[in-house]
Amino acid sequence: MTTERILGLSAGNPDGSADILLKQALRAAEAAGADVHMVRLDDLALSLGPGSGRDDSAWFWDQLMESTGFIVSTPIYTRTIPGKLRLLGDKISGPQADVAFTAEILRMRAAGEELPVNFPIDERVLRARVGAFICVGGSLPSSWKSLALPLMHTLTASAQIGIVDQVQFAGAGSPSSIVLDAEALERTAQLGREVAAQLGRGYDEVEFRGEPGVCPLCHLDAIVLLPDGIECASCGAAGRLETADGRITAVFPTAGRQQSILSYAEKLAHFREVQQTAARQAPDRVRIDRIASEYARWDRTLRPPT
């Protein structure tokens, strides 16, 4: 059997509930034939800016690019995910992580077309990948967990990693106490098996195995009410609310689904928007720099003692 590599990322304390759940998923994936590896977020040094110390984000990016599966497990802090996990997401996102930016830049370079703004790219991002998310918190009400899974999707959206499953658990209020929840352990093992089973599938071939959710693309229930319809707060898919038999349902037509940042069509539109904006602003570069320098000279910044 040819093995596929799954990278697990734990954003929790060593041997805490999030850590345990990730190990449960990876063990199940390994038993299904996958080659599994695990990274702890706390082992990564992430600098806050140039020259501010060691930064392991490039090393982590390489680990992800050499994997075909990605499972992230995190504790939930105050309704959302740890700030360091968001920082890592910011560092590994951007044009080099975007499949449309990468494909279009490669195409334009090969055709000799002018790029108004050129970005460094990594061709490995075009490789098919699947992933899954695990969130665990102590509080029982859903209101204390509502922002966790939507933010997890920011880790994988640019690279268009196909999400196979996502789960969220509650009631793990003391260290490592998730071990008392047999259903959570089995559900997480199922998640690991599902990821292993779909390794190598392209984005459009991935079968989502979790709860369906309101949004048909990210399968989450965070909805923005707009004057003329609704929008998924997680991925941007556009739709409308309909009422039938006293029940309100969300409908996302094909055109609205294309507006999701998870769709290649929207990624491509975003690439073109960035290029067009750069082209429009290029003739004003001298003026931009002149005005910006005026603001640079005005400095009332407070800084902590070193």
HELIX and SHEET records of a PDB file:
HELIX    1   1 SER A   17  ALA A   31  1                                  15    
HELIX    2   2 LEU A   41  ASP A   43  5                                   3    
HELIX    3   3 SER A   57  MET A   65  1                                   9    
HELIX    4   4 GLY A   83  ILE A   92  1                                  10    
HELIX    5   5 PRO A   95  ALA A   97  5                                   3    
HELIX    6   6 VAL A   99  ALA A  111  1                                  13    
HELIX    7   7 GLU A  123  LEU A  126  5                                   4    
HELIX    8   8 SER A  142  TRP A  144  5                                   3    
HELIX    9   9 ALA A  148  MET A  152  1                                   5    
HELIX   10  10 HIS A  153  LEU A  155  5                                   3    
HELIX   11  11 SER A  177  LEU A  180  5                                   4    
HELIX   12  12 ALA A  182  ALA A  197  1                                  16    
HELIX   13  13 TYR A  203  GLU A  205  5                                   3    
HELIX   14  14 THR A  254  ARG A  257  1                                   4    
HELIX   15  15 TYR A  264  GLN A  281  1                                  18    
HELIX   16  16 ALA A  282  ASP A  284  5                                   3    
HELIX   17  17 ARG A  285  ARG A  297  1                                  13    
SHEET    1   A 5 ASP A  35  ARG A  40  0                                        
SHEET    2   A 5 ARG A   5  SER A  10  1                                        
SHEET    3   A 5 GLY A  69  PRO A  75  1                                        
SHEET    4   A 5 VAL A 130  VAL A 136  1                                        
SHEET    5   A 5 GLY A 162  PHE A 169  1                                        
SHEET    1   B 4 ILE A 223  LEU A 226  0                                        
SHEET    2   B 4 GLY A 229  CYS A 232 -1                                        
SHEET    3   B 4 ALA A 238  ALA A 244 -1                                        
SHEET    4   B 4 ARG A 247  VAL A 251 -1                                        
END                                                                             
